[in-house]
């Protein structure tokens, strides 16, 4: 008896959105996150500008993201993420091209302010806003896959920029990068990224609306700001992210003297590649272990890697330490959303994340600026990196002191 016709396999329409978000993350982190260490080293070599000044410009990149993220969030709520991402790609691309044509120190700050304003339009805020309309049941999986683009960008872009600079010059390299971010992002976003046109498109993804054990109502801003849980998460996450960003922004210049520029860029690739593993391990453990305990573990792992990098010159150990610090890079980025959602529920997540985002940007800016300033004062990276170790240890102590007060669903 002949078998009847089989139904065609349909791809859930949210998955192409995940692919587009992967590309967004590739360029956002490859250029706007992991690229800063290369920019500091290249501009220092090209113009002789001090590391402290360049680090201050990178700190401005992160600090301008505080108001930019708030404005971009409101614009996405009103108009959707598609055109916001396009504008962010244009600004990031033109800013990258301008980096290769700088002549005065004030121009460094101007360019980084433009790029910092564009970064939230390509990074987590825009990515999560593009995915949330499509995913609920598998949002964690979708977000994890999309943010793997961040690790791919970190693994590919710094060595590529180093190679282009060594073969064709810094100006040529940054022109190629600027064109790549616009040509690689804009067509994909315009063709793929959209909101669901009708409820049936998201069938099977939406939950049943039943309570999950976490707060269901939306908390007011004043209620969140009075919450000890909110500030525990905000301060600890900001310290940890500041320690992480301070290291990653200086990883290339810190390792360049000991390994050489090409090998230092390869160490960045090792860190970024390790982050892929760590991100999926964290995803597998979130339902089995308390999130504060996972956060403490991640902070201590990165602190251990920083101690090794601060105190050793052995190339093999520097590569191992780069992998150790990198394995929790993605985890430290993912932990704030997970902790907030676990503590306050979906009803208050957007408000809580909007508030905490500013605190995280402050931590990133302070970590980067303090590392560069202390490097200039001390003449090396040993003391700056030990300071970043202290950031992680303090973050771990904050969670250790209040583990029992952060509820689990």
C-alpha positions as CSV (number, residue, x, y, z in Angstrom):
1,X,0.0,0.0,0.0
2,X,1.5,3.3,-1.1
3,X,2.3,5.8,1.7
4,X,0.3,9.0,1.6
5,X,2.0,12.3,0.9
6,X,4.1,13.7,3.8
7,X,3.5,17.2,5.1
8,X,6.3,19.5,4.1
9,X,8.8,20.4,6.9
10,X,8.2,24.0,7.9
11,X,10.9,26.1,9.5
12,X,9.6,28.2,12.3
13,X,9.7,31.8,11.0
14,X,11.5,33.0,14.1
15,X,14.7,31.1,13.3
16,X,15.7,33.3,10.4
17,X,15.4,36.2,12.8
18,X,17.9,34.3,15.0
19,X,20.3,34.1,12.1
20,X,20.0,37.8,11.4
21,X,20.7,38.5,15.1
22,X,23.8,36.3,14.9
23,X,25.1,38.6,12.2
24,X,24.3,41.7,14.3
25,X,26.1,40.2,17.3
26,X,29.1,39.2,15.0
27,X,29.7,42.9,14.1
28,X,28.6,44.5,17.3
29,X,31.0,42.5,19.5
30,X,33.7,41.9,16.8
31,X,34.0,45.7,16.1
32,X,32.4,47.4,19.1
33,X,33.6,45.1,21.9
34,X,36.6,42.9,21.2
35,X,38.0,45.5,18.7
36,X,38.9,48.1,21.3
37,X,42.1,46.4,22.4
38,X,43.3,46.5,18.8
39,X,42.3,50.2,18.4
40,X,44.3,51.2,21.5
41,X,47.4,49.3,20.3
42,X,47.1,50.5,16.7
43,X,46.4,54.2,17.5
44,X,49.2,54.2,20.1
45,X,51.6,52.9,17.5
46,X,50.4,55.1,14.8
47,X,50.2,58.4,16.7
48,X,52.1,57.9,19.9
49,X,49.1,58.8,22.0
50,X,49.2,57.6,25.6
51,X,47.2,54.5,26.7
52,X,45.4,56.5,29.4
53,X,44.0,58.9,26.8
54,X,42.9,56.2,24.5
55,X,41.4,54.2,27.4
56,X,39.4,57.4,28.4
57,X,38.0,57.5,24.9
58,X,37.0,53.9,25.2
59,X,35.4,54.7,28.5
60,X,33.4,57.4,26.8
61,X,32.2,54.8,24.3
62,X,30.6,52.9,27.2
63,X,29.4,55.9,29.1
64,X,27.5,57.4,26.2
65,X,25.7,54.0,25.8
66,X,23.8,54.8,29.0
67,X,21.5,57.5,27.5
68,X,21.8,55.9,24.1
69,X,20.4,52.6,25.3
70,X,17.4,54.4,27.0
71,X,16.6,56.3,23.8
72,X,17.1,53.3,21.5
73,X,14.8,51.2,23.8
74,X,12.0,53.7,23.5
75,X,12.4,54.0,19.7
76,X,12.3,50.2,19.3
77,X,9.1,50.1,21.4
78,X,7.5,52.6,19.1
79,X,8.9,51.7,15.7
80,X,10.4,48.2,15.9
81,X,14.0,47.2,15.7
82,X,14.6,47.0,11.9
83,X,15.4,50.6,11.1
84,X,17.1,51.2,14.4
85,X,19.5,48.4,13.6
86,X,20.1,49.9,10.1
87,X,20.9,53.3,11.6
88,X,23.2,51.6,14.1
89,X,25.1,49.7,11.4
90,X,25.5,52.9,9.4
91,X,26.9,54.8,12.4
92,X,29.2,52.0,13.5
93,X,30.4,51.5,9.9
94,X,31.2,55.2,9.4
95,X,32.8,55.5,12.8
96,X,35.1,52.5,12.0
97,X,36.1,54.2,8.7
98,X,36.8,57.5,10.6
99,X,39.2,55.7,13.0
100,X,41.6,55.2,10.2
101,X,41.7,58.9,9.4
102,X,42.2,60.5,12.8
103,X,44.7,63.3,13.2
104,X,43.8,65.0,16.5
105,X,43.1,63.6,20.0
106,X,39.7,65.2,20.2
107,X,38.7,63.3,17.1
108,X,39.2,60.0,19.0
109,X,36.6,61.0,21.5
110,X,34.2,62.2,18.9
111,X,34.4,58.9,16.9
112,X,34.1,56.7,20.0
113,X,31.1,58.7,21.1
114,X,29.4,58.1,17.7
115,X,30.3,54.4,17.9
116,X,29.2,54.1,21.5
117,X,25.8,55.6,20.6
118,X,25.4,53.0,17.8
119,X,26.5,50.0,19.8
120,X,23.1,49.4,21.6
121,X,21.4,49.4,18.3
122,X,23.3,46.3,17.2
123,X,23.9,44.6,20.5
124,X,21.8,43.0,23.3
125,X,19.0,45.5,23.4
126,X,18.3,45.3,19.7
127,X,18.9,41.5,19.5
128,X,16.6,40.7,22.4
129,X,13.9,43.1,21.1
130,X,14.0,41.4,17.8
131,X,13.6,37.9,19.3
132,X,11.1,38.4,22.1
133,X,8.1,38.8,19.7
134,X,8.9,35.4,18.2
135,X,10.1,33.3,21.2
136,X,8.9,32.5,24.7
137,X,9.3,28.8,25.2
138,X,12.7,28.7,23.5
139,X,13.8,32.2,24.1
140,X,16.9,31.1,26.0
141,X,18.0,28.8,23.2
142,X,17.3,31.5,20.6
143,X,19.2,34.1,22.5
144,X,22.1,31.7,23.1
145,X,22.4,30.9,19.4
146,X,22.2,34.6,18.4
147,X,24.8,35.7,21.0
148,X,27.2,33.0,19.7
149,X,27.7,35.5,17.0
150,X,29.5,37.7,19.6
151,X,32.1,35.0,20.1
152,X,32.4,34.4,16.4
153,X,33.0,38.1,15.9
154,X,35.6,38.2,18.7
155,X,37.4,35.2,17.2
156,X,37.4,36.6,13.6
157,X,37.6,40.4,13.6
158,X,40.7,41.2,15.8
159,X,43.0,38.9,13.9
160,X,41.5,40.1,10.6
161,X,42.0,43.7,11.5
162,X,45.6,43.0,12.6
163,X,46.3,41.2,9.3
164,X,44.8,43.9,7.2
165,X,46.8,46.5,9.1
166,X,50.1,44.7,8.7
167,X,49.5,44.1,5.0
168,X,47.7,47.2,3.8
169,X,47.8,49.8,6.7
170,X,45.5,50.8,9.4
171,X,43.4,53.2,7.3
172,X,42.7,50.5,4.7
173,X,41.9,48.0,7.4
174,X,39.3,50.3,9.0
175,X,37.7,51.2,5.7
176,X,37.2,47.5,4.9
177,X,35.7,47.0,8.4
178,X,33.4,49.9,8.0
179,X,32.1,48.7,4.6
180,X,31.8,45.1,6.0
181,X,29.5,46.1,8.9
182,X,27.2,48.0,6.7
183,X,27.2,45.6,3.7
184,X,26.9,42.5,6.0
185,X,24.2,43.8,8.3
186,X,21.8,46.2,6.5
187,X,20.5,43.9,3.6
188,X,20.0,40.9,6.0
189,X,18.1,43.1,8.6
190,X,15.9,44.7,5.9
191,X,15.0,41.3,4.3
192,X,14.6,39.2,7.5
193,X,13.9,41.1,10.7
194,X,10.3,41.8,11.3
195,X,7.5,41.4,13.9
196,X,4.9,38.6,13.6
197,X,2.1,39.6,11.3
198,X,-0.5,37.5,13.0
199,X,-0.7,35.4,16.2
200,X,-0.7,32.1,14.3
201,X,2.9,32.7,13.2
202,X,4.1,32.2,16.8
203,X,1.9,29.2,17.5
204,X,3.7,26.7,19.9
205,X,6.0,29.4,21.3
206,X,3.7,31.3,23.6
207,X,3.2,30.0,27.1
208,X,-0.2,29.3,28.7
209,X,0.0,32.5,30.8
210,X,-0.1,30.6,34.1
211,X,1.9,31.8,37.0
212,X,5.4,30.5,37.3
213,X,6.1,31.2,40.9
214,X,7.7,34.6,40.2
215,X,6.1,38.0,40.4
216,X,3.5,38.4,37.6
217,X,2.7,42.1,37.9
218,X,4.9,44.8,36.6
219,X,6.7,46.6,39.4
220,X,7.0,50.4,39.3
221,X,10.5,52.0,38.9
222,X,10.3,53.2,42.5
223,X,9.6,49.7,43.8
224,X,12.6,48.3,41.9
225,X,14.9,51.0,43.1
226,X,13.8,50.2,46.7
227,X,14.6,46.6,46.3
228,X,17.7,45.1,47.9
229,X,17.6,42.3,45.3
230,X,17.8,44.8,42.5
231,X,20.8,46.6,43.8
232,X,22.6,43.4,44.8
233,X,22.3,42.2,41.2
234,X,23.1,45.6,39.8
235,X,26.2,46.3,41.8
236,X,27.6,42.7,41.6
237,X,26.9,42.5,37.8
238,X,28.4,45.9,37.2
239,X,31.6,45.1,39.1
240,X,32.0,41.8,37.3
241,X,31.3,43.3,33.9
242,X,33.7,46.2,34.6
243,X,36.4,43.7,35.5
244,X,35.7,41.7,32.3
245,X,35.5,44.7,30.0
246,X,38.6,46.3,31.6
247,X,40.5,43.2,30.7
248,X,39.2,42.6,27.2
249,X,39.7,46.2,26.2
250,X,43.4,45.9,27.2
251,X,44.0,42.3,26.3
252,X,45.9,43.0,23.1
253,X,48.1,45.8,24.4
254,X,48.8,43.8,27.6
255,X,49.9,40.7,25.8
256,X,51.6,42.5,22.8
257,X,54.9,43.0,24.6
258,X,55.1,39.4,25.8
259,X,53.7,37.6,22.7
260,X,53.8,40.0,19.8
261,X,50.8,41.7,18.1
262,X,49.7,38.7,16.0
263,X,49.9,36.2,18.8
264,X,48.1,38.6,21.2
265,X,45.3,38.9,18.6
266,X,45.2,35.0,18.5
267,X,44.9,35.0,22.3
268,X,41.8,37.2,21.9
269,X,40.4,34.6,19.5
270,X,41.0,31.9,22.1
271,X,39.1,33.9,24.7
272,X,36.2,34.5,22.3
273,X,36.1,30.8,21.2
274,X,36.1,29.6,24.8
275,X,33.1,31.9,25.5
276,X,31.0,29.7,23.1
277,X,31.5,26.7,25.4
278,X,30.9,28.6,28.5
279,X,27.6,30.1,27.3
280,X,26.1,26.6,26.5
281,X,27.4,25.1,29.8
282,X,25.7,28.0,31.7
283,X,22.5,27.3,29.8
284,X,22.6,23.7,30.8
285,X,23.2,24.5,34.5
286,X,20.7,27.3,35.0
287,X,17.9,24.9,35.8
288,X,20.0,22.7,38.1
289,X,22.0,25.1,40.3
290,X,21.1,28.5,42.0
291,X,21.9,31.4,39.7
292,X,23.8,33.3,42.5
293,X,26.1,30.2,42.9
294,X,26.7,30.1,39.2
295,X,27.5,33.8,39.2
296,X,30.0,33.4,42.0
297,X,31.7,30.5,40.1
298,X,31.9,32.6,36.9
299,X,33.5,35.6,38.7
300,X,36.0,33.4,40.5
301,X,37.0,31.6,37.3
302,X,37.7,34.9,35.5
303,X,39.6,36.2,38.5
304,X,41.8,33.2,38.4
305,X,42.6,33.7,34.8
306,X,43.4,37.4,35.4
307,X,45.8,36.5,38.2
308,X,47.7,34.2,35.9
309,X,47.9,36.8,33.1
310,X,49.0,39.5,35.6
311,X,51.8,37.4,37.1
312,X,53.3,35.3,34.3
313,X,55.2,35.8,31.1
314,X,55.2,32.2,29.9
315,X,53.4,32.1,26.5
316,X,51.7,28.7,27.1
317,X,50.3,29.9,30.4
318,X,49.1,33.2,28.8
319,X,47.1,31.2,26.2
320,X,45.7,28.9,29.0
321,X,44.7,32.0,31.0
322,X,43.1,33.6,28.0
323,X,41.0,30.5,27.6
324,X,40.1,30.5,31.3
325,X,39.1,34.2,31.3
326,X,37.2,33.7,28.1
327,X,35.1,30.7,29.0
328,X,32.9,32.8,31.3
329,X,32.8,35.9,29.0
330,X,29.5,35.0,27.6
331,X,28.2,33.9,31.0
332,X,28.9,37.2,32.6
333,X,27.0,39.0,29.8
334,X,24.0,36.6,30.1
335,X,23.8,36.5,33.9
336,X,22.2,39.9,34.5
337,X,19.1,39.1,32.4
338,X,18.8,35.6,33.9
339,X,19.2,37.0,37.5
340,X,16.6,39.8,36.9
341,X,14.1,37.5,35.2
342,X,14.5,34.9,38.1
343,X,14.1,37.6,40.8
344,X,11.3,39.8,39.3
345,X,9.6,37.7,36.6
346,X,8.7,38.5,33.0
347,X,6.2,41.2,34.1
348,X,9.0,43.5,35.4
349,X,11.9,42.3,33.2
350,X,11.9,45.1,30.7
351,X,11.7,47.8,33.3
352,X,14.4,46.1,35.5
353,X,16.8,45.6,32.5
354,X,16.4,49.1,31.4
355,X,17.4,50.4,34.8
356,X,20.3,48.0,35.3
357,X,21.7,48.7,31.8
358,X,22.9,52.1,32.9
359,X,24.7,50.6,35.9
360,X,26.4,48.0,33.7
361,X,27.6,50.7,31.3
362,X,29.1,52.6,34.2
363,X,30.9,49.5,35.3
364,X,32.3,48.9,31.8
365,X,33.5,52.5,31.5
366,X,35.1,52.6,35.0
367,X,36.8,49.2,34.4
368,X,38.3,50.3,31.1
369,X,39.4,53.8,32.2
370,X,40.8,52.7,35.6
371,X,42.9,49.9,33.8
372,X,44.4,52.4,31.4
373,X,45.1,55.1,34.0
374,X,46.7,52.6,36.4
375,X,48.8,51.2,33.5
376,X,50.2,54.6,32.7
377,X,50.9,55.3,36.4
378,X,52.5,51.9,37.1
379,X,54.2,51.3,33.7
380,X,52.7,47.8,33.3
381,X,49.5,45.8,33.5
382,X,50.2,43.8,36.6
383,X,48.6,46.2,39.1
384,X,45.6,47.1,36.7
385,X,44.7,43.4,36.3
386,X,45.0,42.7,40.0
387,X,42.6,45.6,40.5
388,X,40.2,43.9,38.1
389,X,40.6,40.7,40.2
390,X,39.4,42.7,43.1
391,X,36.3,43.7,41.2
392,X,35.4,40.1,40.6
393,X,36.1,39.0,44.2
394,X,33.9,41.9,45.5
395,X,31.1,40.9,43.2
396,X,31.3,37.3,44.4
397,X,31.2,38.4,48.0
398,X,28.1,40.5,47.4
399,X,26.2,37.4,46.1
400,X,27.7,35.1,48.7
401,X,26.4,37.4,51.4
402,X,22.9,37.4,50.0
403,X,22.4,34.1,48.2
404,X,19.4,33.1,50.4
405,X,17.5,36.3,49.5
406,X,17.4,35.8,45.8
407,X,14.4,33.6,45.1
408,X,14.3,30.8,42.7
409,X,11.2,30.0,40.6
